[in-house]
Amino acid sequence: MNGTLKNLTLISAIFCFTAQAFATGTEADANLHQSETSAYIQQATQGDEASREAAVDALLANVETYQAAAASPNKGPYEDNLKARLKAIDSIWALGEIGDPRLMAKLSKFYGQSDDVLKINLIISIGKLKKNSKAGPYMFDIAADARETEVVRAAAFELLEHIKYPSTVINLQRSATGIEKADLIYTGGITGSISGWFSPDLPIGHAGLFVGTEAKDGKLNVVIADCVPDNFKPGGVRNIYSWYNFTHHYMYPYYGNRTTAAKPTAAQRERIAKLGIEMGKKGLHYSDTHFSQKGPVDFDCVGYTEYLYEAVGLNPTDNSYETGAGWPLTPWEQFISVKPAAAKPAGAIIVPNQNIVTPSQAIITNGFNALGGAFGTLGLRAPEVNTDIQPELID
């Protein structure tokens, strides 16, 4: 797109969004996932039974088609067909929005064939199914299982709280993180709608930074650094501890983690993460005009992630994206400029049991004292925090 036209288009959209968002305290309804999934959600929730079934079948087919493409050597994080992957993610999200508890069997079937990105989205969607008595035991199995990665387990802990199911695990065991510290992470947002004008199946609209995980009170949380409008709670440059906040209250899917072509060293990752934590405590603001993408006081989401990487000598997006007035760099442009971060290969795991309502086997195998977690009693273990995320300014 012509740079001048792009800037004028973005400025106009941003102005409209800012006015409405600040008037309502939330994102404008018109910006809710403008893609084919919106039409399927409307068809499924407002039409007759036949229309609902047709919409659900189409969404399930998107996921099934993607998962059936096992012959592709670049399936998953090194996806040949990025459009198919993101369409599958959008479809999982849409099935959760539809909320039919009968979808539990299908979503749990997809889980066993999924990488971490899809698993996180499946857990969120399972937690959104209405009157679903099987979700609690199923997600507790995931949360308690040290064979799962911590980013996936953190999503399960969140959704257990969301559905008000006991979520404390006594003698909680740590596991592999699943996303490397300082990876860039993406979800939907206002820019997703703008990019949707040109490619509605690729709605990437918000960028953040994965900082680490922490164990506290028998639960696992993710730690994320990002920047959102100041009227959000919390707003501005912030540190958050849930997928819930990062995805704007599950309004959008989680699209995955990526990094620069020149992969950060371990030392660079430490410095990026520590800087993100420290900046999140300074009360820095969101740039409503987006003329100040990269600070030093006002930022927007993608400018903030660029700033953190550039502080250690890395540059996620070519500088040609960062010229002109208005909002010259979008999260989508950063997303397609950086490289997918390799996911840990899926290992053997017992598929969670979705057929029980009583406390699950995961509680029993975690030791007798773990039974307290099944019924909501507090863990006996002192809160444990990952020391990798302690704040410290870079040199």
One Martini backbone bead per residue (centre of mass of N, CA, C, O) as a GRO file, in nm:
protein
  395
    1MET     BB    1   0.099   0.034   0.019
    2ASN     BB    2   0.079   0.348   0.023
    3GLY     BB    3   0.216   0.536   0.267
    4THR     BB    4   0.020   0.777   0.276
    5LEU     BB    5  -0.244   0.619   0.271
    6LYS     BB    6  -0.190   0.452   0.517
    7ASN     BB    7  -0.169   0.684   0.721
    8LEU     BB    8  -0.449   0.808   0.673
    9THR     BB    9  -0.610   0.557   0.741
   10LEU     BB   10  -0.500   0.512   1.029
   11ILE     BB   11  -0.569   0.785   1.152
   12SER     BB   12  -0.874   0.765   1.112
   13ALA     BB   13  -0.919   0.502   1.270
   14ILE     BB   14  -0.789   0.589   1.537
   15PHE     BB   15  -0.972   0.825   1.599
   16CYS     BB   16  -1.231   0.662   1.619
   17PHE     BB   17  -1.141   0.461   1.833
   18THR     BB   18  -1.056   0.654   2.060
   19ALA     BB   19  -1.326   0.792   2.103
   20GLN     BB   20  -1.489   0.534   2.172
   21ALA     BB   21  -1.311   0.400   2.386
   22PHE     BB   22  -1.317   0.644   2.588
   23ALA     BB   23  -1.630   0.647   2.616
   24THR     BB   24  -1.651   0.320   2.707
   25GLY     BB   25  -1.374   0.159   2.803
   26THR     BB   26  -1.351   0.017   2.518
   27GLU     BB   27  -1.378  -0.156   2.249
   28ALA     BB   28  -1.513  -0.146   1.962
   29ASP     BB   29  -1.756  -0.341   1.828
   30ALA     BB   30  -1.658  -0.312   1.520
   31ASN     BB   31  -1.370  -0.471   1.608
   32LEU     BB   32  -1.488  -0.766   1.606
   33HIS     BB   33  -1.358  -0.978   1.420
   34GLN     BB   34  -1.314  -0.913   1.090
   35SER     BB   35  -1.441  -1.206   0.965
   36GLU     BB   36  -1.574  -1.506   0.888
   37THR     BB   37  -1.628  -1.575   1.188
   38SER     BB   38  -1.850  -1.366   1.239
   39ALA     BB   39  -2.061  -1.492   1.053
   40TYR     BB   40  -2.073  -1.766   1.200
   41ILE     BB   41  -2.160  -1.664   1.474
   42GLN     BB   42  -2.423  -1.535   1.379
   43GLN     BB   43  -2.543  -1.790   1.253
   44ALA     BB   44  -2.532  -1.966   1.523
   45THR     BB   45  -2.693  -1.745   1.721
   46GLN     BB   46  -2.944  -1.639   1.505
   47GLY     BB   47  -3.032  -1.896   1.394
   48ASP     BB   48  -3.114  -2.187   1.314
   49GLU     BB   49  -3.025  -2.509   1.348
   50ALA     BB   50  -2.915  -2.542   1.060
   51SER     BB   51  -2.730  -2.292   1.067
   52ARG     BB   52  -2.563  -2.373   1.305
   53GLU     BB   53  -2.448  -2.637   1.191
   54ALA     BB   54  -2.309  -2.511   0.942
   55ALA     BB   55  -2.117  -2.323   1.097
   56VAL     BB   56  -1.978  -2.536   1.272
   57ASP     BB   57  -1.876  -2.716   1.041
   58ALA     BB   58  -1.692  -2.500   0.912
   59LEU     BB   59  -1.507  -2.457   1.158
   60LEU     BB   60  -1.418  -2.751   1.198
   61ALA     BB   61  -1.292  -2.781   0.913
   62ASN     BB   62  -1.057  -2.585   0.951
   63VAL     BB   63  -0.917  -2.758   1.167
   64GLU     BB   64  -0.909  -3.034   1.029
   65THR     BB   65  -0.749  -2.946   0.780
   66TYR     BB   66  -0.499  -2.855   0.930
   67GLN     BB   67  -0.440  -3.125   1.091
   68ALA     BB   68  -0.429  -3.311   0.825
   69ALA     BB   69  -0.148  -3.162   0.727
   70ALA     BB   70   0.102  -3.366   0.811
   71ALA     BB   71   0.290  -3.368   0.546
   72SER     BB   72   0.399  -3.109   0.625
   73PRO     BB   73   0.719  -2.990   0.711
   74ASN     BB   74   0.581  -2.685   0.801
   75LYS     BB   75   0.421  -2.739   1.039
   76GLY     BB   76   0.336  -2.482   1.240
   77PRO     BB   77   0.574  -2.253   1.309
   78TYR     BB   78   0.666  -2.338   0.992
   79GLU     BB   79   0.444  -2.232   0.805
   80ASP     BB   80   0.337  -2.241   0.483
   81ASN     BB   81   0.022  -2.185   0.570
   82LEU     BB   82  -0.070  -1.925   0.746
   83LYS     BB   83  -0.369  -1.893   0.683
   84ALA     BB   84  -0.460  -2.172   0.789
   85ARG     BB   85  -0.366  -2.136   1.079
   86LEU     BB   86  -0.532  -1.878   1.149
   87LYS     BB   87  -0.805  -2.000   1.078
   88ALA     BB   88  -0.798  -2.214   1.298
   89ILE     BB   89  -0.776  -2.023   1.536
   90ASP     BB   90  -1.034  -1.862   1.477
   91SER     BB   91  -1.224  -2.110   1.495
   92ILE     BB   92  -1.176  -2.181   1.786
   93TRP     BB   93  -1.274  -1.913   1.897
   94ALA     BB   94  -1.563  -1.924   1.774
   95LEU     BB   95  -1.658  -2.180   1.923
   96GLY     BB   96  -1.647  -2.044   2.200
   97GLU     BB   97  -1.852  -1.815   2.138
   98ILE     BB   98  -2.091  -2.001   2.091
   99GLY     BB   99  -2.098  -2.219   2.353
  100ASP     BB  100  -2.148  -2.514   2.293
  101PRO     BB  101  -2.125  -2.802   2.486
  102ARG     BB  102  -2.108  -3.008   2.237
  103LEU     BB  103  -1.798  -2.915   2.164
  104MET     BB  104  -1.611  -3.063   2.359
  105ALA     BB  105  -1.529  -3.317   2.199
  106LYS     BB  106  -1.390  -3.170   1.964
  107LEU     BB  107  -1.184  -2.994   2.117
  108SER     BB  108  -1.046  -3.234   2.268
  109LYS     BB  109  -0.952  -3.376   2.010
  110PHE     BB  110  -0.761  -3.149   1.907
  111TYR     BB  111  -0.554  -3.135   2.140
  112GLY     BB  112  -0.373  -3.398   2.074
  113GLN     BB  113  -0.282  -3.229   1.780
  114SER     BB  114  -0.139  -2.988   1.933
  115ASP     BB  115   0.007  -2.708   1.992
  116ASP     BB  116   0.043  -2.456   2.211
  117VAL     BB  117  -0.129  -2.245   2.066
  118LEU     BB  118  -0.380  -2.419   2.027
  119LYS     BB  119  -0.417  -2.505   2.321
  120ILE     BB  120  -0.479  -2.230   2.441
  121ASN     BB  121  -0.734  -2.184   2.265
  122LEU     BB  122  -0.887  -2.438   2.356
  123ILE     BB  123  -0.906  -2.373   2.655
  124ILE     BB  124  -1.063  -2.112   2.627
  125SER     BB  125  -1.307  -2.233   2.473
  126ILE     BB  126  -1.388  -2.442   2.682
  127GLY     BB  127  -1.438  -2.220   2.910
  128LYS     BB  128  -1.691  -2.089   2.725
  129LEU     BB  129  -1.872  -2.309   2.761
  130LYS     BB  130  -2.192  -2.375   2.833
  131LYS     BB  131  -2.277  -2.579   3.074
  132ASN     BB  132  -1.981  -2.736   3.138
  133SER     BB  133  -1.899  -3.007   3.339
  134LYS     BB  134  -1.617  -3.111   3.193
  135ALA     BB  135  -1.403  -2.879   3.207
  136GLY     BB  136  -1.273  -2.891   3.487
  137PRO     BB  137  -1.133  -3.173   3.489
  138TYR     BB  138  -0.980  -3.133   3.226
  139MET     BB  139  -0.810  -2.874   3.316
  140PHE     BB  140  -0.683  -2.993   3.568
  141ASP     BB  141  -0.506  -3.198   3.427
  142ILE     BB  142  -0.335  -2.985   3.284
  143ALA     BB  143  -0.240  -2.808   3.526
  144ALA     BB  144  -0.103  -3.072   3.685
  145ASP     BB  145   0.081  -3.139   3.432
  146ALA     BB  146   0.434  -3.161   3.385
  147ARG     BB  147   0.421  -3.231   3.067
  148GLU     BB  148   0.334  -2.963   3.040
  149THR     BB  149   0.345  -2.650   2.970
  150GLU     BB  150   0.325  -2.349   3.138
  151VAL     BB  151   0.151  -2.186   2.936
  152VAL     BB  152  -0.076  -2.393   2.927
  153ARG     BB  153  -0.132  -2.423   3.230
  154ALA     BB  154  -0.204  -2.126   3.279
  155ALA     BB  155  -0.461  -2.135   3.114
  156ALA     BB  156  -0.602  -2.347   3.288
  157PHE     BB  157  -0.604  -2.190   3.551
  158GLU     BB  158  -0.771  -1.953   3.450
  159LEU     BB  159  -1.027  -2.116   3.358
  160LEU     BB  160  -1.094  -2.231   3.632
  161GLU     BB  161  -1.159  -1.955   3.752
  162HIS     BB  162  -1.371  -1.868   3.542
  163ILE     BB  163  -1.559  -2.137   3.630
  164LYS     BB  164  -1.523  -2.203   3.937
  165TYR     BB  165  -1.283  -2.410   3.978
  166PRO     BB  166  -1.071  -2.582   4.129
  167SER     BB  167  -0.700  -2.455   4.122
  168THR     BB  168  -0.531  -2.598   4.341
  169VAL     BB  169  -0.189  -2.724   4.374
  170ILE     BB  170  -0.031  -2.945   4.544
  171ASN     BB  171   0.285  -2.970   4.484
  172LEU     BB  172   0.386  -2.806   4.254
  173GLN     BB  173   0.507  -2.863   3.934
  174ARG     BB  174   0.742  -2.798   3.719
  175SER     BB  175   0.814  -2.689   3.377
  176ALA     BB  176   0.827  -2.623   3.075
  177THR     BB  177   0.754  -2.330   2.935
  178GLY     BB  178   0.729  -2.301   2.579
  179ILE     BB  179   0.847  -2.007   2.592
  180GLU     BB  180   1.068  -1.783   2.522
  181LYS     BB  181   1.226  -1.550   2.651
  182ALA     BB  182   1.134  -1.257   2.470
  183ASP     BB  183   0.912  -1.320   2.307
  184LEU     BB  184   0.695  -1.251   2.069
  185ILE     BB  185   0.345  -1.162   2.097
  186TYR     BB  186   0.001  -1.240   1.970
  187THR     BB  187  -0.299  -1.057   1.892
  188GLY     BB  188  -0.573  -0.891   1.882
  189GLY     BB  189  -0.720  -0.579   1.733
  190ILE     BB  190  -0.750  -0.285   1.585
  191THR     BB  191  -0.539  -0.359   1.359
  192GLY     BB  192  -0.683  -0.609   1.266
  193SER     BB  193  -0.906  -0.456   1.117
  194ILE     BB  194  -0.724  -0.309   0.920
  195SER     BB  195  -0.591  -0.560   0.796
  196GLY     BB  196  -0.877  -0.678   0.718
  197TRP     BB  197  -0.917  -0.502   0.460
  198PHE     BB  198  -0.689  -0.700   0.311
  199SER     BB  199  -0.679  -0.959   0.539
  200PRO     BB  200  -0.922  -1.123   0.718
  201ASP     BB  201  -0.737  -1.391   0.806
  202LEU     BB  202  -0.512  -1.167   0.943
  203PRO     BB  203  -0.573  -1.057   1.275
  204ILE     BB  204  -0.319  -0.867   1.369
  205GLY     BB  205  -0.319  -0.623   1.667
  206HIS     BB  206  -0.114  -0.732   1.908
  207ALA     BB  207   0.175  -0.664   2.106
  208GLY     BB  208   0.422  -0.855   2.296
  209LEU     BB  209   0.597  -0.983   2.595
  210PHE     BB  210   0.761  -1.257   2.702
  211VAL     BB  211   0.895  -1.317   3.035
  212GLY     BB  212   0.732  -1.558   3.194
  213THR     BB  213   0.698  -1.751   3.493
  214GLU     BB  214   0.481  -1.827   3.781
  215ALA     BB  215   0.464  -1.945   4.116
  216LYS     BB  216   0.142  -1.928   4.300
  217ASP     BB  217  -0.059  -2.074   4.510
  218GLY     BB  218  -0.075  -2.339   4.320
  219LYS     BB  219   0.006  -2.167   4.058
  220LEU     BB  220   0.016  -2.054   3.716
  221ASN     BB  221   0.182  -1.782   3.549
  222VAL     BB  222   0.203  -1.537   3.333
  223VAL     BB  223   0.447  -1.300   3.191
  224ILE     BB  224   0.365  -0.970   3.062
  225ALA     BB  225   0.465  -0.722   2.821
  226ASP     BB  226   0.285  -0.413   2.755
  227CYS     BB  227   0.068  -0.186   2.549
  228VAL     BB  228  -0.209   0.024   2.636
  229PRO     BB  229  -0.455   0.200   2.684
  230ASP     BB  230  -0.507   0.395   2.968
  231ASN     BB  231  -0.818   0.289   3.016
  232PHE     BB  232  -0.717   0.046   3.094
  233LYS     BB  233  -0.713  -0.260   3.315
  234PRO     BB  234  -0.442  -0.207   3.284
  235GLY     BB  235  -0.243   0.067   3.165
  236GLY     BB  236  -0.019   0.108   2.943
  237VAL     BB  237   0.272   0.035   3.065
  238ARG     BB  238   0.291  -0.320   3.143
  239ASN     BB  239   0.226  -0.583   3.382
  240ILE     BB  240   0.112  -0.914   3.329
  241TYR     BB  241  -0.076  -1.240   3.451
  242SER     BB  242  -0.239  -1.302   3.168
  243TRP     BB  243  -0.427  -1.395   2.897
  244TYR     BB  244  -0.673  -1.223   2.951
  245ASN     BB  245  -0.536  -0.943   2.919
  246PHE     BB  246  -0.390  -0.979   2.647
  247THR     BB  247  -0.683  -1.064   2.495
  248HIS     BB  248  -0.904  -0.883   2.600
  249HIS     BB  249  -1.088  -1.092   2.747
  250TYR     BB  250  -1.099  -1.304   2.505
  251MET     BB  251  -1.157  -1.140   2.229
  252TYR     BB  252  -0.897  -1.290   2.132
  253PRO     BB  253  -0.662  -1.459   2.005
  254TYR     BB  254  -0.372  -1.659   2.005
  255TYR     BB  255  -0.098  -1.643   1.758
  256GLY     BB  256   0.191  -1.629   1.894
  257ASN     BB  257   0.551  -1.683   1.861
  258ARG     BB  258   0.831  -1.457   1.803
  259THR     BB  259   1.135  -1.360   1.619
  260THR     BB  260   1.424  -1.282   1.517
  261ALA     BB  261   1.637  -1.383   1.281
  262ALA     BB  262   1.833  -1.298   1.496
  263LYS     BB  263   1.870  -1.473   1.752
  264PRO     BB  264   1.860  -1.440   2.066
  265THR     BB  265   2.035  -1.444   2.326
  266ALA     BB  266   2.034  -1.517   2.648
  267ALA     BB  267   2.130  -1.236   2.738
  268GLN     BB  268   1.924  -1.072   2.573
  269ARG     BB  269   1.672  -1.190   2.699
  270GLU     BB  270   1.723  -1.093   2.984
  271ARG     BB  271   1.734  -0.787   2.920
  272ILE     BB  272   1.455  -0.756   2.796
  273ALA     BB  273   1.286  -0.861   3.034
  274LYS     BB  274   1.392  -0.665   3.253
  275LEU     BB  275   1.307  -0.407   3.111
  276GLY     BB  276   1.005  -0.465   3.097
  277ILE     BB  277   0.954  -0.480   3.402
  278GLU     BB  278   1.062  -0.198   3.475
  279MET     BB  279   0.875  -0.027   3.284
  280GLY     BB  280   0.599  -0.133   3.413
  281LYS     BB  281   0.665   0.067   3.685
  282LYS     BB  282   0.664   0.386   3.558
  283GLY     BB  283   0.394   0.503   3.418
  284LEU     BB  284   0.366   0.471   3.124
  285HIS     BB  285   0.233   0.566   2.810
  286TYR     BB  286  -0.001   0.594   2.569
  287SER     BB  287  -0.021   0.660   2.219
  288ASP     BB  288  -0.284   0.808   2.061
  289THR     BB  289  -0.133   0.917   1.792
  290HIS     BB  290   0.149   0.753   1.718
  291PHE     BB  291   0.405   0.948   1.708
  292SER     BB  292   0.505   0.779   1.984
  293GLN     BB  293   0.601   0.468   1.970
  294LYS     BB  294   0.922   0.480   2.114
  295GLY     BB  295   0.921   0.713   2.288
  296PRO     BB  296   1.014   0.748   2.619
  297VAL     BB  297   0.699   0.779   2.733
  298ASP     BB  298   0.547   0.707   2.472
  299PHE     BB  299   0.343   0.430   2.350
  300ASP     BB  300   0.299   0.145   2.163
  301CYS     BB  301   0.292  -0.180   2.126
  302VAL     BB  302   0.500  -0.210   1.887
  303GLY     BB  303   0.698   0.007   1.985
  304TYR     BB  304   0.771  -0.133   2.251
  305THR     BB  305   0.895  -0.393   2.133
  306GLU     BB  306   1.107  -0.250   1.967
  307TYR     BB  307   1.251  -0.109   2.199
  308LEU     BB  308   1.343  -0.362   2.353
  309TYR     BB  309   1.516  -0.480   2.122
  310GLU     BB  310   1.692  -0.226   2.052
  311ALA     BB  311   1.837  -0.215   2.337
  312VAL     BB  312   2.015  -0.492   2.224
  313GLY     BB  313   2.050  -0.471   1.890
  314LEU     BB  314   1.763  -0.530   1.780
  315ASN     BB  315   1.540  -0.572   1.471
  316PRO     BB  316   1.235  -0.670   1.382
  317THR     BB  317   1.195  -0.410   1.188
  318ASP     BB  318   1.228  -0.254   0.926
  319ASN     BB  319   1.276   0.087   0.885
  320SER     BB  320   1.072   0.123   0.642
  321TYR     BB  321   0.819   0.098   0.845
  322GLU     BB  322   0.931   0.379   1.017
  323THR     BB  323   0.787   0.591   0.820
  324GLY     BB  324   0.623   0.871   0.884
  325ALA     BB  325   0.300   0.935   0.964
  326GLY     BB  326   0.147   0.828   1.247
  327TRP     BB  327   0.119   0.466   1.182
  328PRO     BB  328   0.375   0.300   1.034
  329LEU     BB  329   0.350   0.062   1.251
  330THR     BB  330   0.234  -0.268   1.271
  331PRO     BB  331   0.173  -0.570   1.403
  332TRP     BB  332   0.153  -0.719   1.135
  333GLU     BB  333   0.427  -0.628   1.021
  334GLN     BB  334   0.589  -0.758   1.244
  335PHE     BB  335   0.489  -1.049   1.221
  336ILE     BB  336   0.598  -1.089   0.912
  337SER     BB  337   0.910  -1.010   0.988
  338VAL     BB  338   0.923  -1.228   1.177
  339LYS     BB  339   0.996  -1.530   1.342
  340PRO     BB  340   0.917  -1.830   1.415
  341ALA     BB  341   0.905  -2.001   1.706
  342ALA     BB  342   1.003  -2.285   1.819
  343ALA     BB  343   0.843  -2.554   1.918
  344LYS     BB  344   0.788  -2.790   2.127
  345PRO     BB  345   0.762  -3.100   2.094
  346ALA     BB  346   0.533  -3.325   2.117
  347GLY     BB  347   0.457  -3.531   2.370
  348ALA     BB  348   0.373  -3.762   2.573
  349ILE     BB  349   0.018  -3.765   2.663
  350ILE     BB  350  -0.245  -3.755   2.863
  351VAL     BB  351  -0.553  -3.729   2.794
  352PRO     BB  352  -0.787  -3.564   2.909
  353ASN     BB  353  -1.070  -3.618   3.110
  354GLN     BB  354  -1.412  -3.557   2.985
  355ASN     BB  355  -1.608  -3.780   3.162
  356ILE     BB  356  -1.575  -3.621   3.433
  357VAL     BB  357  -1.672  -3.459   3.755
  358THR     BB  358  -1.487  -3.551   3.937
  359PRO     BB  359  -1.205  -3.568   4.066
  360SER     BB  360  -0.912  -3.616   3.922
  361GLN     BB  361  -0.632  -3.809   3.867
  362ALA     BB  362  -0.428  -3.577   3.908
  363ILE     BB  363  -0.478  -3.551   4.210
  364ILE     BB  364  -0.396  -3.832   4.303
  365THR     BB  365  -0.101  -3.843   4.167
  366ASN     BB  366  -0.011  -3.584   4.355
  367GLY     BB  367  -0.130  -3.680   4.613
  368PHE     BB  368  -0.311  -3.668   4.893
  369ASN     BB  369  -0.290  -3.354   4.949
  370ALA     BB  370  -0.426  -3.269   4.670
  371LEU     BB  371  -0.725  -3.285   4.755
  372GLY     BB  372  -0.747  -2.994   4.852
  373GLY     BB  373  -0.752  -2.865   4.564
  374ALA     BB  374  -1.030  -2.983   4.470
  375PHE     BB  375  -1.175  -2.805   4.729
  376GLY     BB  376  -1.014  -2.510   4.767
  377THR     BB  377  -0.774  -2.532   4.929
  378LEU     BB  378  -0.491  -2.429   5.046
  379GLY     BB  379  -0.175  -2.432   4.998
  380LEU     BB  380   0.133  -2.537   5.166
  381ARG     BB  381   0.294  -2.378   4.968
  382ALA     BB  382   0.504  -2.153   4.909
  383PRO     BB  383   0.552  -1.903   4.727
  384GLU     BB  384   0.672  -1.917   4.382
  385VAL     BB  385   0.929  -1.743   4.205
  386ASN     BB  386   1.069  -1.657   3.919
  387THR     BB  387   1.390  -1.524   3.905
  388ASP     BB  388   1.397  -1.437   3.595
  389ILE     BB  389   1.184  -1.171   3.660
  390GLN     BB  390   1.359  -0.978   3.789
  391PRO     BB  391   1.418  -0.657   3.820
  392GLU     BB  392   1.639  -0.491   3.572
  393LEU     BB  393   1.840  -0.284   3.441
  394ILE     BB  394   2.007  -0.210   3.185
  395ASP     BB  395   2.320  -0.089   3.076
   0.00000   0.00000   0.00000
